[in-house]
Amino acid sequence: MGKYMARRLFQSVLLFLVFITITWFLLYALPGDIVTQKFRTNPNIPPEAAETAIRRLGLDRPILEQFWTYVTGFFRGDFGVSFNQYPRPVTEIIAERLPRTIVLFLTAIVTYYWAGFIAGKYLAWRRGKRGEMAITVGGVGLLTVFYPWFALMAIWLLSAQLGLLPISKFLDPTEWRNAPFSANEVFMRLFWTVAITSALLFSVQYAANKIRDAAPARAIRLGGTVLVIVGFVFYWWGAGGVEIRPFAGDIAEHLVLPVLVLTLVNFAGIMLLTRSSMLETMREDFILTARAKGLPEKAVRDRHAARTALLPVTTSLVLAVATVIDGGIITEFVFSWPGMGEILISSVTSEDIPLAVTAFSFIGVMALVGHFVVDMLYGVLDPRIRVSSSQ
Amino acid sequence: MSRPLLEVDHLVMNYTTEKGDVSAIQDVSFTLNEGESLGLVGESGCGKTSIAMSLLRLVAENARFDSGEIRLDGTDLLSLTDEEMRQRRWNDISMVFQGAMNAWNPVYKVGDQIREAMDLHFHPRLSNAEVEARISKLFELVGLNPAMMNRYPHEFSGGMRQRAIIAMALSCDPKIIIADEPTTALDVIVQDQILQELKKIQADLGMSIIYISHDIAVIAEVTDKIGVMYAGKLVELGSTREVFARPRHPYAFLLLSSTPSVTGPRRKLAPLEGEPPDLLNPPTGCRFHPRCPYATDQCATDEPPMEDAGDGHQVACWNWKEVPELGGLTK
């Protein structure tokens, strides 16, 4: 496994180099002379300042040298300086935007994958029963609906008409006027506590599943879950979070609507995938074996059918993770969520090349990380791959 | 040895389909004694596997038991609740599946899949170490290295998987094992090894086995009794020796005549003409009459009952006395 991981990691880095090279040259090959347009003929910048900027941006160097500077800088975490927000470094802009996007879309993906998988599992199991039709038609209807319109309708209904949720943006600026925290600090705190809580909950489930006897397994599952939740509550309502909590709450409230809309629109895809994968698995002989062994239906469904049907669903997760950054452009626009999607559009339209290259590179990084993680997950989930890969 | 363990009594099972009922099992009766092995043979679609699945009550959702009983130790399995039936599966009746390839879930270790059955049914409950010891013992019994229990199914060869399936079938000390085409996917040498293994295990442990196969030669080696099925009906039932030496039913007769004998006298092979009937509209009277060279007018209208042809050899045919001896076709 270790050797396989190392090999995959090396491949990923290599692939990323190819990706960044193509992206960089494509964007720098955009028509129009950036140096002239943005600096020399820009009436807002005095000529001396323009020359200084050009020199400091390295725009007077040969193109290959500029490329080399960018690539080597990239691996040190230095993504150059933005043209339009000069002299602000790109790193700073990305660091501000990335957490917002990741928190929003990871939450949404986890939610709709979970919902879709559960729904698909039940649908397959209760095939032909009442309710299947309703869920399928409803889910597919939501899947095919024109997404921006649906999002606007959700905002109109839930926020504008009923006033249940904030209309847009990721926080309420009036509350934050004298905030002792920056939004990103809160974002990171939210992100890490949620990530750690999820990881702990997952570990509890995993440990409980390893226990053979039903009673202690249930005790561990219940006890562990309660313990983790108590820890979570204690953290936010107790020592660590008293001051930061209202602000975290504000962000969480703003998260609800986009996550809800994304879930409604996307869960049906996962549901149908899980359903067909489950139906295929349920025709396998080993399901008959499991039944013949006298396993309760729930164990046949969850332990045998769903566990095996999880494999293709995991694959589709790759695409979802990879689209965390770029796929959210519409969402970020509709919900005025200033994240990476917004950067992507604005930097390209305004020819802020270093920012655009970096934003694109992050899509590449996410895609590669997603693939890498799913490959590793696959190895864990499917022993057949585990073995062949170690050879 | 002679106590009846399983009695299938006038079992009738139909599959409900959009086109109408498919008559899968029509009035089948047989008895399996303790420690006995019974073979069910017939061509595909004749209802052998339907019977096997009925014994475990694992039939498809559209299956319907219309009459008859399946009594195990006197209890009618068809009258049990789903939960009661679930408790009996593997505990009383276990199964060696056909095509061992897919009978294992690819994502779990073989040992863990055996353990799963034992955790449910084995009494008293065993500790981890005891379970492992038992699986080791079973693996040795079927000729596998006990260390293999920590491997995944894809790391086993076809023959090894089949052996492991047998070990799993034995894990809860069942009274009956149903072996549904236990050797179909295997090559001839492994086939023979597996059958001999099963025969030896049966002799050692004394459980009853029902073999199901389309290959009468395979079954003949290991069974005490053979039942020949045709189109959902049991047409002949007798001791293996009897059925082989003197098949009474025209179908069994033609089936055996169509296979060459390596050691016996040379004879002309008689191919069986026609096709098995459509079970949506089974032929009236005897289901075999459209293909039967001995058919009379009565065969087309009246269903022949099971009749004793001597020595407990039963046959469902109006004209079984007309059927010649197997050697009768000798050149």
HADDOCK unambig.tbl for C-alpha pairs under 7 A between the chains (distance, minus, plus):
assign (segid A and resid 284 and name CA) (segid B and resid 102 and name CA) 6.82 0.50 0.50
assign (segid A and resid 285 and name CA) (segid B and resid 102 and name CA) 5.30 0.50 0.50
assign (segid A and resid 285 and name CA) (segid B and resid 103 and name CA) 4.96 0.50 0.50
assign (segid A and resid 286 and name CA) (segid B and resid 102 and name CA) 5.86 0.50 0.50
assign (segid A and resid 286 and name CA) (segid B and resid 103 and name CA) 4.29 0.50 0.50
assign (segid A and resid 286 and name CA) (segid B and resid 104 and name CA) 5.18 0.50 0.50
assign (segid A and resid 286 and name CA) (segid B and resid 105 and name CA) 5.31 0.50 0.50
assign (segid A and resid 289 and name CA) (segid B and resid 103 and name CA) 5.96 0.50 0.50
assign (segid A and resid 292 and name CA) (segid B and resid 56 and name CA) 6.92 0.50 0.50
assign (segid A and resid 292 and name CA) (segid B and resid 89 and name CA) 5.93 0.50 0.50
assign (segid A and resid 292 and name CA) (segid B and resid 90 and name CA) 6.51 0.50 0.50
assign (segid A and resid 293 and name CA) (segid B and resid 89 and name CA) 5.82 0.50 0.50
assign (segid A and resid 293 and name CA) (segid B and resid 90 and name CA) 5.02 0.50 0.50
assign (segid A and resid 293 and name CA) (segid B and resid 117 and name CA) 5.67 0.50 0.50
assign (segid A and resid 294 and name CA) (segid B and resid 86 and name CA) 4.70 0.50 0.50
assign (segid A and resid 294 and name CA) (segid B and resid 87 and name CA) 6.05 0.50 0.50
assign (segid A and resid 294 and name CA) (segid B and resid 89 and name CA) 4.86 0.50 0.50
assign (segid A and resid 294 and name CA) (segid B and resid 90 and name CA) 6.28 0.50 0.50
assign (segid A and resid 308 and name CA) (segid B and resid 107 and name CA) 6.98 0.50 0.50
assign (segid A and resid 382 and name CA) (segid B and resid 107 and name CA) 5.69 0.50 0.50
assign (segid A and resid 383 and name CA) (segid B and resid 107 and name CA) 5.82 0.50 0.50
assign (segid A and resid 384 and name CA) (segid B and resid 154 and name CA) 6.78 0.50 0.50
